[in-house]
Amino acid sequence: MGLGKAVYEAELLRLQTELVRLQEWVRAEGARLVVVFEGRDAAGKGGTIKRVAEHLNPRAARIAALPKPTERERTQWYFQRYVAHLPAAGEIVLFDRSWYNRAGVEHVMGFCTPAEHQLFLRQCPVFERMLAEEGILLRKYWFSVSDTVQEERFRRRAEDPLRRWKLSPMDLESLTRWEDYSRAKDDMLVHTDTADAPWYVVESDDKRSARINMIAHLLSSIPYGDVALPPLVLPSRPPSTGYERPPKELLTLVPDHAATLRKD
């Protein structure tokens, strides 16, 4: 049975409040936090990222969702363009997919060579160990969804004009390559589930539970604490100096579309 809406919304709000506390701690301590979101298409990564970032300060918490590499980036060291998006002190970066593209879609769809794939599997644990030694807090989450639920979500997206854009030809191709992606995921976990950067698997057939479980785990994995914040005191408005607002007739106002919706 899925998580009820009222229970879900109450717990989500509590956890989001804790995420704000976490961000204040990251800022005060000069910490650097990277959260990697990976998983199958339609596994619920995007919705979870949205809930994580919803109440955070966007100046210090950003989402990195990189497009396909440019011609120049294809000639760089594979990890190079991801390094440019790592956080500075006091920042949080949420990777909506990450360097693990090479272990998944690039490998399965033939966008990289077998040699490039094997090189990635050798270098990735070393790369992530370097991040850990640098003091960067790295958390990696794999969102796991069953084939039946994935297909059901694809069908709903195809019928919803607000979400149809989420279905790319690559997404549709994944339906016919379920076992190929499964093998690629298993191979990836064997090589990159390390003590320095372990993988945490989120069961996501129920999206509400997946969001709650992922956020609760993230918070439990970081020893953050309260940060003393200066009190906020709203100043009194000074006396008027005679300013008068220009007549509205001189302005170009947005038409009041809302007025057409109001009941008499």
ABEGO torsion letter per residue (X at the ends): XBBBAAAAAAAAAAAAAAAAAAAAAAAAAGBBBBBBBBEBBGAGAAAAAAAAAAABBAAABBBBBBBBBBAAAAABBAAAAAAAABBBBGBBBBBBEBAAAAABAAAAAGABBAAAAAAAAAAAAAAAAAAAAAGBBBBBBBBBBBAAAAAAAAAAAAABAAAAAABBAAAAAAAAAAAAAAAAAAAAAAAABBAABBBBBBBAABAAAAAAAAAAAAAAABBBBBBBBBBBBBBBBBBBAGBBBBBAAABBBBBBAAAAABBX
